[in-house]
Amino acid sequence: MRNTGQQDPLHLTTSSAARRARKRDASPEVAWLLAAVILSSAFPLTDSLAAGTPAVVIKMSDKPPQFMPEKVTVKAGQTVQWINNAKTLHSVDGDPSMALKPSDVSLPSGAKPFDSGFMKPDATWEYTFKVPGTYKYTCVPHEKDGMNGVVV
């Protein structure tokens, strides 16, 4: 075939037909992908196991000073949220060095100590438990009053 600077009309037709065929073949894949993106944004595939979403909420009270509930069970990777519903300062301390009695605070092997700091009334604090095991924690200002909790 001689190169005249013009393209062969058959070549253009074939190319256009091939492009339309590829486009037609890809359109179901594109439609599925588009549907998946739309659905995943409308209905996230996360649940209470997602980091940052509290699996359990523990309230703190004044009279008597206590965590409610005192003992909870969660799965590794789940988050617990504490809410200070009281009118006084509270804390959530899983740091053995801060406890008056060593038996009030203990952590599973490999877990890092945690400390909410002093929480004013209506404050919230969250912690995600990554290492499986039993965590015993206390409220530093009210440890002497028996304000202790357990997360398993």
MOVEN-V423002 format. One record per residue. N is the residue number from 0. PHI is phi in whole degrees, -180 to 180 (* if undefined). OMEGA is omega in degrees with one decimal (none if undefined). D_FIRST is the distance of its C-alpha to the first C-alpha in Angstrom with 2 decimals. Layout:
{{N & PHI & OMEGA & D_FIRST} {N & PHI & OMEGA & D_FIRST}}
//
This chain:
{{0 & * & -175.5 & 0.00} {1 & -92 & 179.1 & 3.72} {2 & -85 & -178.6 & 6.58} {3 & -106 & -177.0 & 9.17} {4 & 89 & 177.0 & 11.62} {5 & -110 & 178.8 & 11.48} {6 & -87 & 178.2 & 10.78} {7 & -67 & 180.0 & 9.47} {8 & -59 & 178.3 & 12.92} {9 & -65 & 178.1 & 12.62} {10 & -61 & 178.8 & 12.14} {11 & -64 & 179.8 & 15.20} {12 & -63 & -180.0 & 17.07} {13 & -64 & 179.7 & 16.64} {14 & -64 & 179.0 & 17.67} {15 & -64 & 179.5 & 20.51} {16 & -65 & 179.5 & 21.59} {17 & -65 & 178.4 & 21.58} {18 & -63 & 179.3 & 23.59} {19 & -64 & -179.8 & 25.97} {20 & -66 & 178.4 & 26.44} {21 & -63 & -179.8 & 27.22} {22 & -63 & -179.4 & 29.50} {23 & -65 & 179.8 & 31.18} {24 & -69 & -177.3 & 31.71} {25 & -82 & -173.6 & 33.13} {26 & -60 & 175.5 & 35.39} {27 & -64 & 178.5 & 38.18} {28 & -66 & 179.5 & 38.25} {29 & -65 & 179.8 & 38.39} {30 & -62 & 178.7 & 41.07} {31 & -64 & 179.2 & 43.13} {32 & -63 & 178.4 & 42.86} {33 & -62 & 178.4 & 43.89} {34 & -63 & 179.8 & 46.75} {35 & -64 & 179.5 & 47.93} {36 & -65 & -179.6 & 48.02} {37 & -64 & -179.1 & 49.92} {38 & -66 & -178.9 & 52.35} {39 & -68 & 177.0 & 53.00} {40 & -80 & 179.3 & 53.96} {41 & -80 & -178.4 & 56.09} {42 & -130 & -178.3 & 57.68} {43 & -56 & -178.2 & 57.85} {44 & -87 & 178.7 & 58.00} {45 & -98 & 175.7 & 60.99} {46 & -140 & -176.0 & 64.61} {47 & -67 & 176.3 & 67.95} {48 & -80 & -178.9 & 66.63} {49 & -67 & 177.8 & 64.51} {50 & -61 & 179.4 & 65.84} {51 & 89 & 176.4 & 67.78} {52 & -98 & -177.1 & 68.68} {53 & -63 & 173.8 & 72.36} {54 & -83 & -177.8 & 73.08} {55 & -142 & 174.0 & 76.79} {56 & -117 & 178.8 & 78.89} {57 & -113 & 179.5 & 82.30} {58 & -98 & 178.8 & 84.89} {59 & -116 & -178.3 & 87.65} {60 & -121 & 179.7 & 91.12} {61 & -98 & -170.6 & 94.37} {62 & -122 & -8.2 & 97.20} {63 & -78 & 176.1 & 97.04} {64 & -68 & -179.3 & 94.33} {65 & -161 & 171.5 & 91.72} {66 & -92 & -180.0 & 88.09} {67 & -126 & -2.8 & 87.39} {68 & -77 & -179.4 & 86.39} {69 & -76 & -178.5 & 87.74} {70 & -133 & 177.1 & 85.39} {71 & -134 & 176.7 & 81.77} {72 & -124 & 177.4 & 79.11} {73 & -134 & 175.3 & 75.42} {74 & -93 & 175.8 & 72.39} {75 & -56 & -178.9 & 71.04} {76 & 97 & 178.8 & 68.65} {77 & -88 & -177.1 & 70.51} {78 & -109 & 174.4 & 72.18} {79 & -112 & 177.6 & 75.80} {80 & -116 & 174.9 & 76.98} {81 & -109 & 176.9 & 80.57} {82 & -123 & 176.7 & 82.12} {83 & -85 & 178.6 & 85.38} {84 & -85 & -174.0 & 87.20} {85 & -88 & 177.6 & 90.45} {86 & -104 & 179.7 & 92.30} {87 & -123 & 176.2 & 92.50} {88 & -70 & 172.5 & 90.13} {89 & -135 & 174.0 & 88.60} {90 & -150 & 174.6 & 86.14} {91 & -123 & -173.9 & 83.98} {92 & -124 & 173.1 & 84.55} {93 & -111 & 179.7 & 83.09} {94 & -123 & -176.8 & 84.14} {95 & -54 & -178.5 & 87.03} {96 & -71 & -179.0 & 88.14} {97 & -98 & -175.6 & 89.00} {98 & -84 & 174.2 & 91.13} {99 & -71 & 178.7 & 94.93} {100 & -115 & -178.9 & 95.03} {101 & -57 & -178.5 & 92.37} {102 & -73 & -179.6 & 92.51} {103 & -79 & -178.2 & 91.25} {104 & -132 & 173.9 & 87.77} {105 & -152 & -177.6 & 85.58} {106 & -129 & 173.8 & 81.87} {107 & -67 & 178.4 & 79.85} {108 & -58 & 178.4 & 78.79} {109 & 93 & 179.2 & 75.74} {110 & -84 & 179.5 & 76.23} {111 & -93 & 176.7 & 76.66} {112 & -60 & 177.8 & 79.69} {113 & -133 & -177.2 & 79.19} {114 & -156 & 179.9 & 81.27} {115 & -78 & -168.9 & 80.89} {116 & 75 & 179.5 & 83.35} {117 & -74 & -179.4 & 85.99} {118 & -104 & 176.6 & 84.75} {119 & -72 & 175.8 & 86.39} {120 & -53 & -179.2 & 87.21} {121 & 73 & 178.1 & 84.14} {122 & -77 & 174.4 & 81.83} {123 & -124 & 176.8 & 79.24} {124 & -149 & -178.5 & 77.79} {125 & -126 & 175.8 & 75.18} {126 & -144 & 178.0 & 74.55} {127 & -99 & -177.5 & 71.89} {128 & -90 & -174.8 & 73.34} {129 & -93 & -177.4 & 70.76} {130 & -99 & 178.5 & 73.01} {131 & -64 & 177.6 & 74.59} {132 & 142 & -179.2 & 78.39} {133 & -106 & 179.0 & 81.54} {134 & -112 & 172.7 & 81.97} {135 & -104 & -176.8 & 85.49} {136 & -136 & -177.5 & 85.74} {137 & -141 & 168.8 & 88.43} {138 & -104 & -174.6 & 89.20} {139 & -54 & -179.0 & 90.76} {140 & -66 & -174.9 & 93.16} {141 & -125 & 177.7 & 94.36} {142 & -60 & -178.9 & 94.12} {143 & -64 & 178.3 & 97.93} {144 & -91 & 178.4 & 98.00} {145 & 86 & 179.0 & 95.81} {146 & -83 & -178.9 & 92.54} {147 & -129 & 179.1 & 90.20} {148 & -141 & -179.0 & 87.10} {149 & -138 & 170.7 & 84.91} {150 & -120 & 177.9 & 81.17} {151 & -105 & none & 80.11}}
//
